[in-house]
Amino acid sequence: MDIKTPEGVEVVLRPAEHADVFIEGFRPGVAERMGLGPDHFQARNPAHDLRLGQEGPLAPAAGHDINYLSVAGALEPIGRARERPVPPLNLVGGFAGGGMLLALGVLAALPMTQLFGMRSAGMWPNGRGSNVLNGGAPFYDT
């Protein structure tokens, strides 16, 4: 699909009406210019509070696994003594570091729908420390 055309953008936006998660890997600002930014998705599904994007001093920089590894200090120890570090494919930074953390973050967010559903149904009426799973029950505590 060509997401540089209105038809392609429409194909991507259509599932937003029912989707819980949308992930894009463009540099900051690119998705917005293409018509695929947070505001475009929220217009299709106002119930979603989309907080996408990056913050911090490296936000405008291109992100590649080898950059992430070097900034984190994980690239320097890989390789032979007195030689440049050896790029470890993109297994460490891209797949293991970025991809796994992304997947784990999405999965952690999705189980929270249980709590929010319980709150909406009046089954989690009290605040912190007063419900069965957050410290309010004597049998579920540390």
C-alpha positions as CSV (number, residue, x, y, z in Angstrom):
1,M,0.0,0.0,0.0
2,D,1.2,3.5,-0.8
3,I,0.8,5.6,2.4
4,K,1.8,8.6,0.4
5,T,-1.6,8.6,-1.2
6,P,-4.9,9.5,0.5
7,E,-6.2,6.0,-0.3
8,G,-3.2,4.4,1.5
9,V,-3.6,6.7,4.5
10,E,-7.3,5.8,4.7
11,V,-6.4,2.1,4.7
12,V,-4.1,2.6,7.7
13,L,-6.5,4.9,9.6
14,R,-9.6,2.8,9.2
15,P,-8.7,0.2,11.9
16,A,-8.1,3.1,14.4
17,E,-11.8,3.1,15.0
18,H,-11.4,-0.2,16.9
19,A,-7.7,-0.6,17.5
20,D,-6.1,-0.5,20.9
21,V,-2.5,0.0,19.7
22,F,-0.8,1.6,16.8
23,I,3.0,1.6,16.4
24,E,5.0,3.5,13.9
25,G,8.7,3.7,13.5
26,F,9.2,6.9,11.7
27,R,11.4,9.8,12.8
28,P,9.6,12.4,14.9
29,G,7.2,14.5,12.7
30,V,7.1,12.1,9.7
31,A,3.9,10.3,10.6
32,E,2.2,13.7,11.3
33,R,3.2,15.0,7.9
34,M,1.8,11.9,6.2
35,G,-1.5,12.2,7.9
36,L,-0.8,9.4,10.4
37,G,0.0,11.2,13.6
38,P,-1.7,10.9,17.0
39,D,-4.3,13.6,16.1
40,H,-5.3,11.8,13.0
41,F,-5.9,8.5,14.9
42,Q,-7.7,10.3,17.8
43,A,-10.0,11.9,15.3
44,R,-11.1,8.4,14.3
45,N,-11.4,7.2,17.9
46,P,-11.8,10.1,20.4
47,A,-11.9,7.7,23.3
48,H,-8.1,7.0,22.9
49,D,-5.7,9.4,24.6
50,L,-2.7,9.0,22.3
51,R,0.6,10.2,23.7
52,L,3.0,9.3,21.0
53,G,6.4,10.6,20.3
54,Q,9.7,11.2,21.9
55,E,11.2,13.7,24.3
56,G,14.7,14.5,25.3
57,P,17.9,15.7,23.7
58,L,18.2,12.8,21.2
59,A,14.5,12.9,20.0
60,P,15.3,14.6,16.6
61,A,18.2,12.3,15.9
62,A,17.9,9.2,13.8
63,G,17.6,6.1,15.9
64,H,19.4,3.0,14.9
65,D,20.3,0.0,17.0
66,I,24.1,0.7,16.8
67,N,23.4,4.3,18.1
68,Y,21.3,3.0,21.0
69,L,24.0,0.5,21.9
70,S,26.7,3.0,21.9
71,V,24.8,5.6,24.0
72,A,23.9,2.8,26.5
73,G,27.5,1.7,26.7
74,A,26.7,-1.8,25.4
75,L,28.6,-1.5,22.1
76,E,32.1,-0.8,23.6
77,P,32.7,-4.2,25.1
78,I,31.9,-6.1,21.9
79,G,34.9,-7.0,19.8
80,R,38.7,-7.5,20.0
81,A,41.1,-5.6,22.2
82,R,42.4,-2.3,20.6
83,E,40.0,-2.5,17.7
84,R,36.8,-0.8,16.9
85,P,33.7,-2.5,18.3
86,V,32.0,-5.0,16.1
87,P,28.4,-4.3,15.1
88,P,26.4,-7.2,16.7
89,L,23.9,-7.3,13.8
90,N,20.8,-5.7,15.1
91,L,20.0,-8.5,17.5
92,V,21.0,-6.6,20.7
93,G,19.7,-3.1,20.1
94,G,17.0,-3.4,17.5
95,F,15.3,-6.7,18.3
96,A,16.2,-7.5,21.9
97,G,16.5,-4.0,23.2
98,G,13.9,-2.0,21.2
99,G,11.6,-4.6,19.9
100,M,11.3,-6.6,23.1
101,L,10.7,-3.6,25.3
102,L,8.1,-2.3,22.8
103,A,6.3,-5.6,22.8
104,L,6.5,-5.8,26.6
105,G,5.2,-2.3,27.0
106,V,2.3,-2.9,24.7
107,L,1.4,-6.1,26.6
108,A,1.7,-4.4,29.9
109,A,-0.7,-1.6,28.8
110,L,-3.3,-4.0,27.4
111,P,-3.8,-5.9,30.7
112,M,-4.5,-2.6,32.3
113,T,-7.8,-2.6,30.5
114,Q,-9.0,-5.1,33.1
115,L,-8.6,-2.6,35.9
116,F,-10.1,0.3,33.8
117,G,-13.1,-2.0,32.9
118,M,-13.6,-2.9,36.6
119,R,-13.5,0.8,37.5
120,S,-16.1,1.6,34.8
121,A,-18.4,-1.2,36.0
122,G,-18.1,0.0,39.6
123,M,-16.2,-3.1,40.7
124,W,-13.1,-1.1,41.7
125,P,-14.7,1.8,43.5
126,N,-12.1,2.7,46.0
127,G,-8.7,4.4,45.7
128,R,-5.2,3.1,46.2
129,G,-4.7,0.6,48.9
130,S,-8.4,-0.1,49.4
131,N,-9.2,-2.8,46.9
132,V,-8.5,-6.6,46.9
133,L,-5.4,-6.5,44.7
134,N,-3.8,-3.2,45.7
135,G,-3.3,-3.7,49.4
136,G,-6.8,-3.4,50.7
137,A,-7.2,-7.1,51.6
138,P,-5.3,-8.6,54.5
139,F,-4.6,-11.8,52.5
140,Y,-3.0,-9.9,49.6
141,D,-0.2,-7.8,51.0
142,T,3.6,-7.8,51.4
